[in-house]
Amino acid sequence: MPEHDLISASATEDLPLLRDAAREAGVIAMRYFGNNPQVWMKGGTSPVSEADHAADAYLRQTLLAARPDYGWLSEETADDPVRLSARRTFVVDPIDGTRGFLEGQRTWCVSVAVVERGRTLAGVLECPAMDETYWALPGQGAFRNGKRIAVRKLADTAEISGLKQLTDLVPADWQARLKRAPYSPSLAYRLAMIANGSLDATFVKPNAHDWDIAAADLILREAGGQLLDRHGRAPLYAGEVTRHGALAAGSGELLAVLAAVIAGLDG
């Protein structure tokens, strides 16, 4: 069997594991949602709660018990460079959109992915407060609650999200066509919104991490969209550097416009 077929078959085997684990992690997180969980600040500005820690502990124990040879990269676990020697790595955000979670917003997700050679082989977003589950495998499409999803075709008006300072840099001939969407603290969910056709595009401000986007990237790509860096390339994941510069997400002509904006940024 050719190597790409072996990878595809193995990734297919990983998907049920990711879905089951993400579903249970979502159940754990929901026990805290709206119940004033204990909160700490990371780096003085970023909140983390006991819900994040509880979901992370469950995911790490469950996933590594099933695949002990895989590496582990999570927002809520101290990074261990030993993971770099693993062929495959779990890339996890136990609650993407913690700030919104703590404010009672429903658009947060458990994000889990399997990455090999920098590319996502299986991705799941479990969004229990929205009663939505997204998943994708390379070449097999993207799904929400079992139904295939796709990016929407560009209309006369395009709905866009992301940092206002970047949106303001879109050329004047496009400005009149843009409608700015309400901000969602969960980057993964914003990418899922593009994948399911409820949003056209978004800018991603610098310093997104692998765990924010590895699962959602594959879901978006399988729905017909793309996530691109300032060089017009898809991000790579689970390497030594886990942080990214400005990114653009969307499809077609509008994505090209956003990609040109970030290509013109310094650094």
C-alpha positions, -999 to 999 in steps of 0.1 A, spaced: 0 0 0 15 34 -10 26 57 19 -2 83 14 -28 55 16 -13 42 48 -14 78 62 -50 82 51 -61 48 67 -43 56 99 -58 91 101 -92 76 96 -86 54 126 -76 84 147 -107 104 139 -132 84 161 -107 87 190 -105 124 186 -143 128 183 -150 107 214 -123 124 235 -134 159 224 -170 151 231 -162 140 267 -140 170 272 -169 192 261 -191 175 287 -164 182 313 -162 219 303 -200 223 303 -200 214 340 -182 247 346 -199 268 319 -219 295 336 -209 283 371 -181 308 380 -151 285 377 -119 295 394 -97 316 371 -60 325 370 -41 348 347 -13 336 324 13 362 317 -9 388 334 -34 391 305 -47 357 294 -73 339 316 -72 302 323 -98 284 344 -102 252 362 -124 241 333 -94 244 309 -73 223 333 -99 197 338 -106 192 301 -69 192 293 -61 166 319 -88 143 305 -77 148 269 -41 141 277 -48 110 297 -72 96 272 -54 104 240 -19 94 251 -33 62 266 -46 53 232 -16 65 212 14 65 236 39 70 207 23 103 197 37 137 209 17 161 229 12 199 224 -14 217 243 -21 252 254 -25 241 290 5 217 293 41 228 296 57 221 263 82 191 263 106 191 233 106 153 234 74 156 213 97 167 184 109 132 180 74 117 176 61 109 141 27 123 150 16 148 176 -17 156 192 -23 194 191 -49 204 216 -67 235 230 -90 222 257 -111 254 255 -105 277 226 -121 310 235 -116 309 273 -124 345 276 -157 341 259 -164 309 279 -160 329 311 -182 356 299 -210 332 291 -206 333 253 -214 301 236 -189 302 207 -161 283 223 -147 249 213 -126 219 223 -100 217 195 -81 185 189 -59 175 159 -34 150 149 -4 164 130 23 147 110 52 165 91 36 198 99 2 190 84 -31 182 101 -43 146 94 -74 147 115 -92 176 131 -122 180 154 -139 210 170 -164 201 197 -186 232 205 -211 219 231 -227 252 240 -236 255 203 -245 219 200 -221 216 171 -193 192 162 -170 197 133 -145 173 118 -124 167 87 -99 143 72 -77 152 42 -95 146 9 -127 135 26 -146 168 31 -156 187 62 -186 180 83 -208 197 110 -230 173 129 -227 147 102 -236 170 73 -210 181 47 -202 219 48 -187 243 23 -176 279 22 -202 302 6 -198 319 -28 -188 356 -26 -218 379 -29 -221 417 -34 -215 421 3 -189 401 22 -190 395 60 -155 397 75 -141 394 110 -108 401 126 -87 430 138 -100 464 128 -66 477 121 -61 450 94 -96 454 80 -89 491 76 -60 482 52 -83 465 27 -83 485 -5 -109 512 -8 -127 495 -37 -135 466 -13 -144 486 17 -179 494 6 -185 457 1 -174 446 36 -197 441 65 -179 436 98 -190 406 118 -193 406 156 -161 395 172 -158 359 185 -131 352 211 -126 317 197 -104 318 166 -112 281 159 -149 289 158 -143 319 135 -126 295 110 -154 270 114 -179 298 106 -161 304 73 -161 266 66 -199 264 73 -207 294 51 -218 318 78 -188 341 75 -168 350 44 -133 357 58 -112 368 87 -79 382 95 -59 365 123 -37 388 143 -1 378 150 7 353 178 -20 327 171 -6 293 183 -8 259 167 -35 247 192 -57 276 181 -58 267 144 -45 232 136 -79 214 137 -99 243 122 -73 248 94 -81 213 80 -118 218 85 -117 250 65 -95 236 38 -118 206 33 -147 230 31 -131 248 2 -113 276 20 -77 283 30 -56 297 59 -26 316 46 5 333 60 20 365 47 40 345 21 8 329 8 16 295 24 -4 273 46 9 272 82 29 242 95 22 228 129 39 210 158 74 221 150 99 239 173 81 272 168 44 270 176 35 307 171 24 323 139 24 358 123 -6 375 108 -28 351 88 -57 354 64 -86 329 61 -113 327 35 -117 317 -1 -114 330 -37 -110 366 -46 -116 379 -11 -89 357 4 -65 370 -22 -73 406 -11 -67 397 26 -35 378 18 -22 408 -1 -29 430 30 -8 408 54 19 403 27 24 441 30 29 441 67 63 447 82 80 416 98 
